[in-house]
């Protein structure tokens, strides 16, 4: 594990040097979670809590929590997507209703205020549904004086992760660690100023970054799969 990346903010970032700028390095999300658990072994058996970001972050987070014998829950966050392309996000909303928007992208794409309001409203409904489906009426874990390990299946722009970080700080988290299998270096720069550490096995730079390119087997994780995985985890 290395933190010798050549950048001003990289003292907080730990990656695997032999995986840098490579694609297809993980068989699937579960194996990516196993690899991250090896990087996070110092937290084994501690009071840290693992929080997976649904949907794709949950199958990564589960093996981390299992192998390291840590508590696990979910931090529900969702991209706010373009009105004409639901695969592309221009912001994100977290479980506490906080919103982060990419103003540069909004200007560049010509997204109107009405479209933004409509997109935020539909994202809010999605968040509410997922909170019910994934958490029910279970109280959110107490984060004060605990290490929080926030997990997703990858980071492209960083807006989803930053939204989650802000919401968790609002919940009292005072030590935040990010753990992701793959990420764009510029996105990690944005995030690094808001957290205490970042563990990312596969860091890539350049144009055309896609989270999916780090995986040999990639698919969109559906809500019913997340519900099943969480149910199995909680048995």
Buried (B, 14 or more C-beta within 10 A) or exposed (E): EBEEBEEEBBEBBBBBEEBBEBBEBBEBBBBBBBBBBBBBEEBEEBEBBBBBBBBBBBBBBBBBBBBBEBEBBBBBBBBBBBBEEEEEBBBBBBBBEBBBBBEEBBEEBEBEEEBBEEBBEBBBEBBEEBBEBBBEEEEBBEBEEBBBBBBBBBBBBBBBBBBBBBBBBBBEBEBBBBBBBBBBBBBBBBBBEBBBBBBBBBBBEEEEBBBBBBBEEBEEBEBEBBBEBBEEBEE
